[in-house]
Amino acid sequence: MPVNRALFDEVMVPNYNPAAIIPVKGKGSRVWDQEDREFVDFAGGIAVSCLGHCHPAMVNALTEQANKLWHLSNVMTNEPALRLAKKLTDATFADRVYFANSGAEANEAALKLARRWALDHFGEEKNQIIAFHKGFHGRTFFTVTVGGQAAYSDGFGPKPGAIEHVTFNDLSSLEAVMSDKTCAVMIEPLQGEGGVVPGEREFLKGVRELCDRYNALLIFDEVQTGFGRTGSLYAYEQTGVTPDILSSAKALGGGFPIGAMLTTAKIAEHLKVGTHGSTYGGNPLGCAVAEAVMDVVNTDEVLQGVKKREQLFKDALHAINDKHNVFAEVRGQGLLLGAALNENYQGKARDFLVAAAEEGLMVLVAGLDVVRFTPSLIIPEADISEGMARFERAVERVVRAQQG
């Protein structure tokens, strides 16, 4: 039986449309497909593979734990989960951790906790959740409704209620809808899927102040920005704002599925025994890998290295743009970067992604008009140089096609 792209159409639900390329092996920031064709990876599994592919610390942690214990359920706790939770609380504002399997599940837990906290403290009237247009918080029905992209949430019947959306980086639009009925505001400190748009520092401070004024919880969705992606363990550390609840996933496991919700002891009390749960959440395999990832990522060497690599990426993209004039701006923070296309190339982000793949480079898009880069946090400088040389050839392909 040939295992190829055609088999996908035969056996898989058609909610994805994957490339014809089927990767079979990865090492560091390089990936090889079935034909042994090599790619430089600037995509990182959508900001997941923070240590690249098959990092020895991750392989060793998984192998060692795989020979000990895989699963217990939460009828019992386990050592890797306890060690990881301790390291997370020691490194952040949080006192308590809830483990899940994904970012969507971490956000689901955050939203349920916020509603339960408000109900317990203030009663049923305080149930409004406010989020932002173009935000993305996951694909469960609750999280996709809170996410501010109707294309993802429409078409599934009645949505969860008491959810409103306002404009990102516009404090007045938030102030206009906040009241004593608001139980939580959910925000990405840097919108990822929405176009790699950083939250302005004064805006984020204003959001915190409004939450304090109306006794609402501030939830930071750091699924994409967290775990070293912006040059600190979590992006909130660079904003001057501390959230009440934070969600983490993607890079947390470096490629192994795991999510976490972090919060204070006082807020955590409202998820009493039986109010929420997850069969696989906090399983020993995921927690052992995430602990190994954290031990590598949460170091000055790696976090400072992210800042250095950010500059290398930006310099290379600006140099490409000086020659070919395709980007309106390069934005983002750390190694969550977006090259926003100018008016001549509007709607053609996917053209750049396809051309890059043809040149042996994996990149991402963030909407129709932004090419997104989320590589390994420890990608070697030589791989950045090689990847950018391939990206420039991809840009030349798109420019030639545009000029006819």
C-alpha positions as CSV (number, residue, x, y, z in Angstrom):
1,M,0.0,0.0,0.0
2,P,1.5,3.3,-1.0
3,V,1.6,5.8,1.9
4,N,1.3,9.1,0.0
5,R,-0.8,12.2,-0.2
6,A,-3.5,10.5,-2.1
7,L,-4.0,8.1,0.8
8,F,-4.9,11.2,2.9
9,D,-7.9,11.9,0.7
10,E,-9.0,8.3,0.9
11,V,-8.9,7.8,4.7
12,M,-8.8,11.2,6.5
13,V,-11.6,13.7,7.2
14,P,-11.1,16.6,4.8
15,N,-10.8,19.4,7.3
16,Y,-7.1,19.7,6.4
17,N,-5.4,20.2,3.0
18,P,-1.8,19.2,3.6
19,A,1.0,19.6,1.2
20,A,2.1,16.8,-1.1
21,I,5.3,16.6,0.9
22,I,5.3,13.9,3.6
23,P,8.2,14.4,6.1
24,V,9.7,11.3,7.6
25,K,12.7,12.4,9.6
26,G,13.9,15.5,11.4
27,K,17.1,16.6,13.1
28,G,17.6,20.0,14.5
29,S,16.2,22.6,12.1
30,R,16.3,20.3,9.1
31,V,13.6,17.9,7.8
32,W,13.7,15.2,5.2
33,D,10.7,13.9,3.1
34,Q,10.0,10.4,1.6
35,E,12.3,11.2,-1.3
36,D,15.0,12.2,1.1
37,R,14.6,15.8,0.0
38,E,15.9,18.2,2.7
39,F,14.1,21.3,4.1
40,V,15.1,24.0,6.4
41,D,12.4,24.4,9.0
42,F,11.3,28.0,9.7
43,A,7.8,26.8,10.7
44,G,8.6,24.8,13.9
45,G,5.3,22.9,13.7
46,I,3.5,26.3,14.2
47,A,5.7,27.5,17.1
48,V,5.8,24.1,18.8
49,S,9.3,22.6,18.0
50,C,11.2,25.1,20.2
51,L,14.3,22.8,20.4
52,G,14.0,21.6,16.8
53,H,13.6,18.0,15.9
54,C,14.8,15.1,18.1
55,H,16.7,17.2,20.6
56,P,18.7,14.8,22.8
57,A,17.3,16.2,26.0
58,M,13.7,15.5,24.8
59,V,14.6,12.1,23.3
60,N,16.3,11.0,26.5
61,A,13.5,12.2,28.7
62,L,10.8,10.4,26.7
63,T,12.8,7.2,26.4
64,E,13.6,7.1,30.1
65,Q,10.0,7.8,31.1
66,A,8.7,5.4,28.5
67,N,10.5,2.6,30.3
68,K,9.0,3.6,33.7
69,L,5.4,4.6,33.5
70,W,3.0,5.9,30.8
71,H,-0.4,6.5,32.3
72,L,-2.2,6.5,35.6
73,S,-5.2,8.9,35.3
74,N,-5.7,11.7,37.8
75,V,-6.9,9.2,40.5
76,M,-3.2,9.4,41.3
77,T,-0.5,12.0,40.7
78,N,2.9,11.3,39.3
79,E,6.5,12.6,39.8
80,P,7.0,14.3,36.4
81,A,3.8,16.3,36.8
82,L,4.7,17.5,40.2
83,R,8.3,18.4,39.2
84,L,7.1,20.3,36.2
85,A,4.3,22.2,38.1
86,K,6.9,23.2,40.7
87,K,9.3,24.5,38.1
88,L,6.4,26.5,36.4
89,T,5.2,28.1,39.6
90,D,8.8,28.9,40.7
91,A,9.4,30.7,37.3
92,T,6.1,32.6,37.0
93,F,3.5,34.6,38.9
94,A,1.4,31.5,39.4
95,D,0.9,29.3,42.4
96,R,-1.1,26.5,40.8
97,V,-1.1,24.5,37.6
98,Y,-3.7,22.5,35.8
99,F,-2.4,20.2,33.0
100,A,-4.3,19.4,29.8
101,N,-3.3,18.0,26.3
102,S,-3.4,21.2,24.2
103,G,-3.8,24.9,24.0
104,A,-7.5,24.7,23.4
105,E,-8.0,22.6,26.5
106,A,-5.8,24.9,28.6
107,N,-8.0,27.9,27.4
108,E,-11.2,25.9,28.0
109,A,-10.1,25.4,31.5
110,A,-9.1,29.1,31.9
111,L,-12.6,30.2,30.7
112,K,-14.5,27.7,32.9
113,L,-12.4,28.8,35.9
114,A,-13.1,32.5,35.2
115,R,-16.9,31.8,35.0
116,R,-16.9,29.7,38.1
117,W,-14.8,32.3,40.0
118,A,-17.3,35.0,39.0
119,L,-20.3,32.9,39.9
120,D,-18.9,32.0,43.4
121,H,-17.9,35.6,44.2
122,F,-20.5,37.7,42.5
123,G,-23.4,35.6,41.3
124,E,-24.9,34.6,37.9
125,E,-25.1,38.1,36.4
126,K,-21.3,38.4,36.2
127,N,-20.7,36.2,33.2
128,Q,-19.5,38.3,30.3
129,I,-16.3,37.3,28.6
130,I,-14.6,39.9,26.3
131,A,-12.0,38.9,23.7
132,F,-10.6,40.6,20.6
133,H,-11.3,40.5,16.9
134,K,-8.8,38.3,15.0
135,G,-7.8,36.6,18.2
136,F,-7.4,32.8,18.3
137,H,-7.9,30.6,21.3
138,G,-8.5,27.1,20.0
139,R,-11.2,25.0,18.3
140,T,-13.4,23.7,21.1
141,F,-16.8,25.3,20.8
142,F,-16.2,27.6,23.8
143,T,-12.7,28.6,22.7
144,V,-13.5,29.1,19.1
145,T,-16.5,31.3,20.0
146,V,-14.2,33.4,22.3
147,G,-11.7,33.6,19.4
148,G,-12.5,36.6,17.2
149,Q,-12.7,35.0,13.8
150,A,-16.2,34.2,12.6
151,A,-14.9,31.9,9.8
152,Y,-13.9,29.4,12.5
153,S,-16.9,29.6,14.8
154,D,-19.9,30.0,12.4
155,G,-21.9,27.1,11.0
156,F,-22.1,24.9,14.1
157,G,-25.4,26.1,15.6
158,P,-26.0,28.2,18.7
159,K,-22.9,29.5,20.3
160,P,-22.1,29.9,24.0
161,G,-23.5,33.2,25.1
162,A,-22.3,36.3,26.9
163,I,-19.2,36.6,24.7
164,E,-18.2,39.9,23.1
165,H,-15.4,41.0,20.8
166,V,-13.6,44.4,20.6
167,T,-10.7,45.8,18.7
168,F,-7.1,44.8,19.5
169,N,-4.9,47.7,20.5
170,D,-7.9,50.0,20.9
171,L,-8.6,50.5,24.6
172,S,-11.6,52.7,24.0
173,S,-13.4,49.8,22.3
174,L,-12.8,47.6,25.3
175,E,-13.8,50.3,27.8
176,A,-17.1,50.8,25.9
177,V,-18.4,47.3,26.6
178,M,-16.8,46.5,30.0
179,S,-19.0,46.7,33.1
180,D,-19.6,45.0,36.4
181,K,-21.0,42.1,34.4
182,T,-17.6,41.3,32.9
183,C,-16.0,38.3,34.4
184,A,-12.9,38.0,32.2
185,V,-11.0,39.5,29.4
186,M,-9.0,37.0,27.3
187,I,-6.1,38.3,25.1
188,E,-3.0,37.2,23.3
189,P,-0.1,39.6,24.3
190,L,0.9,39.2,20.6
191,Q,-1.8,38.0,18.2
192,G,-0.4,35.0,16.3
193,E,-3.0,33.7,13.9
194,G,-4.4,37.2,13.6
195,G,-1.4,38.4,11.7
196,V,1.5,38.5,14.2
197,V,0.4,41.8,15.8
198,P,2.1,42.8,19.1
199,G,-0.1,44.2,21.8
200,E,1.1,47.8,22.5
201,R,2.5,48.1,26.0
202,E,0.2,51.0,27.1
203,F,-2.8,49.1,25.7
204,L,-2.0,46.0,27.7
205,K,-1.5,48.1,30.8
206,G,-4.9,49.7,30.2
207,V,-6.5,46.3,29.8
208,R,-5.1,45.3,33.2
209,E,-6.4,48.5,34.8
210,L,-9.9,48.0,33.4
211,C,-10.0,44.4,34.7
212,D,-9.0,45.7,38.1
213,R,-11.7,48.5,38.0
214,Y,-14.5,46.0,37.1
215,N,-13.3,43.0,39.2
216,A,-12.7,41.0,36.1
217,L,-9.9,38.4,35.6
218,L,-7.3,39.0,32.9
219,I,-6.5,35.8,31.0
220,F,-3.3,35.8,28.9
221,D,-3.4,33.2,26.1
222,E,0.3,32.4,25.8
223,V,-0.1,29.2,23.9
224,Q,1.9,30.6,21.0
225,T,3.9,33.4,22.7
226,G,5.0,31.3,25.7
227,F,8.0,29.1,26.6
228,G,10.8,31.3,25.3
229,R,9.2,32.3,21.9
230,T,9.5,36.0,22.5
231,G,12.8,36.0,24.4
232,S,11.5,35.5,28.0
233,L,9.9,32.3,29.4
234,Y,6.5,34.0,28.9
235,A,5.7,37.2,27.0
236,Y,3.9,38.8,29.9
237,E,7.2,39.3,31.6
238,Q,8.1,41.9,29.0
239,T,4.8,43.8,29.1
240,G,4.8,45.2,32.7
241,V,1.4,43.4,33.1
242,T,0.7,40.3,35.2
243,P,-2.4,38.2,34.2
244,D,-4.6,36.4,36.6
245,I,-4.7,33.2,34.5
246,L,-2.2,32.1,31.8
247,S,-2.5,29.3,29.2
248,S,0.5,27.5,27.8
249,A,0.9,24.7,25.3
250,K,2.7,24.4,21.9
251,A,6.4,24.8,22.8
252,L,5.7,23.6,26.3
253,G,6.2,20.0,25.1
254,G,8.5,20.8,22.3
255,G,6.4,18.6,20.1
256,F,4.8,16.3,22.6
257,P,1.2,17.2,23.2
258,I,0.7,19.0,26.6
259,G,-1.0,22.1,27.8
260,A,-1.2,23.9,31.1
261,M,-3.3,26.6,32.8
262,L,-1.4,28.6,35.4
263,T,-3.1,30.8,38.0
264,T,-2.9,32.0,41.6
265,A,-3.9,29.9,44.6
266,K,-6.8,32.1,45.5
267,I,-8.4,31.8,42.0
268,A,-7.5,28.1,41.7
269,E,-9.7,27.3,44.7
270,H,-12.8,27.7,42.5
271,L,-12.0,24.5,40.5
272,K,-12.9,22.3,43.4
273,V,-12.7,18.5,43.2
274,G,-14.9,17.3,40.3
275,T,-15.5,20.6,38.6
276,H,-13.1,20.0,35.7
277,G,-10.8,17.2,34.5
278,S,-8.8,15.5,31.8
279,T,-8.1,11.8,31.4
280,Y,-4.6,12.3,29.9
281,G,-3.9,15.7,31.3
282,G,-0.6,15.7,33.3
283,N,0.4,12.2,32.1
284,P,4.0,11.2,33.0
285,L,5.2,11.1,29.4
286,G,4.1,14.6,28.5
287,C,5.3,16.1,31.8
288,A,8.7,14.4,31.6
289,V,9.3,15.8,28.1
290,A,8.1,19.3,29.1
291,E,10.3,19.3,32.1
292,A,13.3,18.5,29.9
293,V,12.3,21.3,27.5
294,M,11.9,23.8,30.3
295,D,15.4,22.9,31.7
296,V,16.9,23.9,28.3
297,V,14.7,26.8,27.4
298,N,14.5,28.6,30.7
299,T,18.2,29.6,30.6
300,D,19.9,32.9,29.8
301,E,21.8,31.3,27.0
302,V,18.6,30.2,25.1
303,L,16.5,33.3,25.9
304,Q,19.2,35.7,25.0
305,G,19.9,33.6,21.9
306,V,16.3,34.2,20.8
307,K,16.8,38.0,20.8
308,K,20.0,37.6,18.7
309,R,18.2,35.3,16.2
310,E,15.3,37.7,16.0
311,Q,17.7,40.4,14.8
312,L,19.3,38.0,12.3
313,F,15.8,37.1,10.9
314,K,14.7,40.8,10.7
315,D,18.0,41.9,9.1
316,A,17.7,39.1,6.4
317,L,14.0,39.9,5.7
318,H,14.8,43.6,5.4
319,A,17.6,42.9,3.0
320,I,15.3,40.7,0.9
321,N,12.7,43.4,0.9
322,D,15.2,46.1,-0.1
323,K,15.8,44.1,-3.3
324,H,12.3,42.9,-4.1
325,N,9.8,45.3,-2.4
326,V,7.2,42.7,-1.3
327,F,6.7,43.5,2.4
328,A,4.9,46.5,4.0
329,E,6.6,45.7,7.4
330,V,8.3,43.0,9.4
331,R,6.8,42.7,12.8
332,G,6.6,40.5,15.9
333,Q,8.9,39.7,18.7
334,G,11.6,37.1,19.4
335,L,11.1,34.2,17.0
336,L,7.4,34.8,16.4
337,L,7.8,37.1,13.3
338,G,5.5,38.1,10.5
339,A,6.4,39.7,7.1
340,A,3.2,41.6,6.1
341,L,2.8,41.8,2.4
342,N,2.5,45.2,0.7
343,E,-0.5,46.3,-1.4
344,N,1.0,44.7,-4.6
345,Y,0.9,41.2,-3.0
346,Q,-2.3,41.3,-0.9
347,G,-3.9,37.9,-0.4
348,K,-0.8,36.0,-1.7
349,A,0.8,34.8,1.5
350,R,0.2,31.2,0.5
351,D,2.0,31.8,-2.8
352,F,5.1,32.6,-0.7
353,L,4.6,29.5,1.4
354,V,4.3,27.2,-1.7
355,A,7.3,28.8,-3.4
356,A,9.3,28.4,-0.2
357,A,8.5,24.7,-0.1
358,E,9.6,24.3,-3.7
359,E,12.9,25.9,-2.7
360,G,13.3,23.5,0.3
361,L,12.1,25.8,3.1
362,M,9.1,25.4,5.5
363,V,7.4,28.6,6.5
364,L,3.9,29.5,7.7
365,V,1.2,32.1,7.0
366,A,-0.9,34.1,9.4
367,G,-4.0,35.0,7.4
368,L,-3.9,35.9,3.7
369,D,-1.4,38.7,3.9
370,V,1.3,37.7,6.4
371,V,4.2,35.2,6.0
372,R,5.0,33.8,9.5
373,F,8.2,32.5,10.9
374,T,8.3,30.4,14.1
375,P,11.6,28.4,14.0
376,S,13.4,26.5,16.7
377,L,14.6,28.8,19.4
378,I,18.1,27.3,19.0
379,I,18.2,27.2,15.2
380,P,21.9,27.4,14.2
381,E,22.9,30.7,12.5
382,A,24.1,28.7,9.5
383,D,20.5,27.3,9.1
384,I,19.1,30.9,9.3
385,S,21.5,31.9,6.5
386,E,20.7,28.9,4.3
387,G,16.9,29.2,5.0
388,M,16.9,32.9,4.1
389,A,18.8,32.2,0.8
390,R,16.1,29.7,-0.1
391,F,13.4,32.2,1.0
392,E,14.9,34.9,-1.3
393,R,14.7,32.5,-4.2
394,A,11.1,31.8,-3.2
395,V,10.3,35.6,-3.2
396,E,11.9,35.8,-6.7
397,R,9.6,33.1,-7.9
398,V,6.5,35.0,-6.7
399,V,7.7,38.3,-8.0
400,R,8.4,36.7,-11.5
401,A,4.9,35.1,-11.5
402,Q,3.4,38.5,-10.5
403,Q,5.2,40.3,-13.3
404,G,4.0,37.6,-15.8
